[in-house]
Amino acid sequence: MNHVRLAFSVIIGCFFLFHSGEGRILQDEKPSAASPAQNTEPAGTDERMLQVGEELEYSVHYSFFNIGTIHFKVTDKEERNGRTMYRAFAFMDSNPSLSWLVDLHIRFYTVMDQDAFTYDWLSEDSTSKMVTYRKMLFDYDSHKMHFEWGRKLKSNEYKKDGERIITISNNCQDGLSLFYYARQHAREKRTSKIPTFIDTNEVTTNVNFGIEHDEEEIDAVNYPIDVMKLDGRADFVGVFGLTGGFEGVFSNDAAGIPITARMKVILGSVKVELKNWKRNHWTPPKAAEAK
């Protein structure tokens, strides 16, 4: 069972690709063949990938175990120095039925521009004993990143334990903003080397976008979904148990919703699958053969 703990630690540490009432975000009904989906959103709507109010929920599986869920939301946007900035979060929670083995609750918050480059990032890691935090503030004009860490008090104030100033090479990604960056470019056919920060380490994420136009089936949708695939490799092999390889499957439309993702780990692989969603004027696009 230590394998399950490791697998969820992998998700907490590096999940970035593939992730209405009483806290539920699911739709009332699953899409079916009787309710055809479109590959483009209706005229007059916002066809950009980033949409305020969008919520996505994913199940996380390792082998036969459902080890947890990941919930994403774009909360709001604002203008800052002539750029449109979006705020988003990801909540990662281990399966309550596995609380005797692992009880993890991680919160990621990011502020990114319309090109999905990160400017502010905050992580909160909750255990039964305490809540720790990490914070990154990026100053691209001076090529610096301010990194801070500490504890979150019961008063919700942050008590700083340390900080560092780190030189950065270019516009960067954090783990959460990279989730949106990948969506933005999922339908392009190109290879990218993306500077990514994992705590104080600037690493490279190598992504091959648009490698295959295909279809994908998931439990939440009653027809094959029209998708584009990507794959890649992270240069931080060995960290969090990763062996480096990953692949993601995205809806073949302007929304670029991640449908599934798989990541190779030392002891097998982890699968992430879309479970519930809330996005204006969106249903999963239907694969051509299913129309």
N, C-alpha and C positions, 0 to 999 in steps of 0.2 A: 504493500500500500504506500510505501514511500515513493513509488513511481508516480502515484496520483499527486502527491504533494509537489514533486518536482515538476510535473506537467503543468499544474496551475501556476507555479512560480514562473515557468517559461512564459505563460500568457501574461501574467502581471508585469514581467520585465520587458517584454518585447512585442506585444501585440500591436501592430501598426498596419498590417495589410490583411488582407484576405483577397463589427466590431464598430386618457379621459377618466376619470374618476378613480379614486383610491390607488393612484400611482400606476394604473395600467395604461399601456400605450398601444395595445393591439387593435387591429381593425375588427369590425363586427363579424365579418365573414371572410373566408379565404377566397381569393380570385378563382374563378372556374372557367371552363371553356365557354360557358354561357355569357360571360362578361369579358369580352375581348379587350386586351391591353393595346395601347398604342406605343410606338417607338418615339414619338415626340409629344410634348405637353401641348395642351390646347392653346390656340393663339391668344395672345394677351397676357399669358402667365409668365412668371419668372422661370426661364429655362436654364438658369445657371445652376451649377452643382450645389453651391452653398445656398441654403434656404433657411431663414430663421423659422424656428418652430419644428424643424425636422427631428424626428426621433427614430432611432433604430435599436433593436434589441437582438442579441445573438446568444445562442446556446454554445457551450464549449464542451467538447468531448475528447477524452483521452481513452483509447481502447474502447471498452464497453461502458466506461464511466461518464456520466454527465457531471462534470466537475464544477460548473458554474455558469454565470451569465455575464454579458457585457452590454451596457446600455449607453448609447451615444445621444447627445442632443446639441443642436445649435440654438443658443438661447437668445442672442440679440446681435445688433451691429451698430457701429458708430463711425463717424468720420474723424480721422486723426492725421493731421499734417497732409491733407490732400488724398489720403488713402482710406478705403473702406475697410474697417476692421471687424472681424467676426469673433464672437465668444462661443466656445463650445466646451463640453465636458464629456468624460467617459467614466462610468462607474463600473467597476469589476467586483463581483461578489462570488465567493465560493458557494457551492451547493450546501444549503443548510443541513441536508441529511448526512453530509460528511463532516459536520462540525467537530466530531470526536477525533478527526484526523487533521483537518485544516480549517481554519476560520479566518478568511482573508477578506478585507474590504478596502479596495484601493480607489482613490478618486483622482482623476487627472483633469486639469483645467488648462485651456490654452486661449490666447488671443492671437489671431493670425490675420494676414491681409487677404485681399481678394485672390491673390496668387497662391494662397495656402502656405506662406512662409511665416514662421513663428516669431512673435515679438515678446510675449510673456507666457510663462508656463509655471504651473503649480501642481504638486503631487501631495496627496495626503494618504498615509498608510495607517490603517486602524487595526489594532489588535485589542485583546481584552485588557491589556495593561496600559497602553498609551496610544496617542496619535502623533506620528512623526510627519514632518513636511520637508519638501525640497522645492526650491524656487529658482527659476532662471529668468533673467531680464536681458534682452538682446539690444545692443546699441550698434546698429550696422554702420553708422557714420564713423564711429571710432574703432570699429572692428573688435569690439569687446563684448563679453558676456559676463554678467554678474550672477554668480551661483551662491545660494544661501541655503542653509539647512538648520533644522531645530525641531522643536516640539510644539504641538498645538495644545494650549491649556484648556481647562474646563470652561473658562470664560470666553472661549473661541479666539483669544489673542494668541499670536505666535511668539514663542520665545526662541530667539536666535542662538544657536550653538556655535556657528561658524560661517565663514563666507570666503569666496575666492573670486578673483578677477581673471578671466581666461580670454586669451586672444583667439578670435575666430577668423576663418579664411574668407567666408562669403555668407550670403543668406542661407539660413539653416532650417532644419526641421527638428521638432521634438517628436516623440513617439505618436502623439495624438494628431498633430498637424500633418504628419506624413500620411496618416489614414485618409485625410481629405485631399492631399496632394496627389496621391495615387488615383483617387477617384476622378480628379480633374483631368488626368492624362491617360486614363485607362483605354480609351479608344484610339490613341495615337500609336503609330508603329515606329518605335525608336527605343534606344537603350540609354539609360541615364545613370550617372554616378551622383548620388544625392548626399550632401553633407548632413549628418544626423548626430544630434547630441544624445548620448546615454549618460546621464549625470554630468560629470566633468570631462567626459571623453568625446572628442569629435571623431566619429567613425564614418565609413562610407557604406551606403546601401546601394547595391547595384540592381537595377530593375530593368527587365526587358518588357516593355509595354506592347500591347496589341499583338501577342504572339499567335493567337488563334481565335477565330470567330466560331462559336460553338453553342450548344444548349446545355442547360443544367436543370436538374430536378431536385426539389427540396420538399420537406414535409409540409411547409406552410403554404405551398402553392399547388394547385391541382392541374398544372400543365407544365410542359418544358419551357424554361425561360431562355430568351435570346440573350446571350452573354458574350463578353470578350474576356480573354484570359491574359494574365501576365505571370511571369515568374522572376526569380532573382536570387541573390545571395548576399548575406550580410557579412562584412569583413570582421565582425566580432565573434567569430566561430568559437564555441566553447563557453561563452558567457550565457548564463541562464540555462545551460544544457542544450543550446542550439547546436545543430551541426551545420548551419549556414543556409540551407535551402528553404525556400518558401514559394507558394503559388497562390494567386488570388483570382477569383472569378467575379466579374462585375456586370451589372445590367448594361446592355448595349443601347444606351440612351443618354440624354443630357444629364440625368441624375447620377449615373455611374454608381448605383447602389451596390456595395459588396454583397454578393450572394453567399459564397462560401470562401473559406481560406484554409490552407493546410500548411503546417510548419513542421519540419523534421527536427526531432530531438534525439538525444543519445539513446533513449529507450523506446523509440517508436515515432509516432507522429500525433499531432494535435489537430483536430478539425473544428472550425468555427462555422456556424450556419445561421443565416438570417431566420429569425423566429417571428418577430412582430415589427411593424413599422407605422409611422405616421408622417406623411408628406403630402402636401397639397397637389392635387391633379396627377397622382402617380399610382400606377399599378405595374407589376413586373411585366416587361414586354414579352410577348408570346413568340416563341421560336417559329420560324416560317413553316415547318412541317406540321405544327400543331394548329395553324390557323384554318 
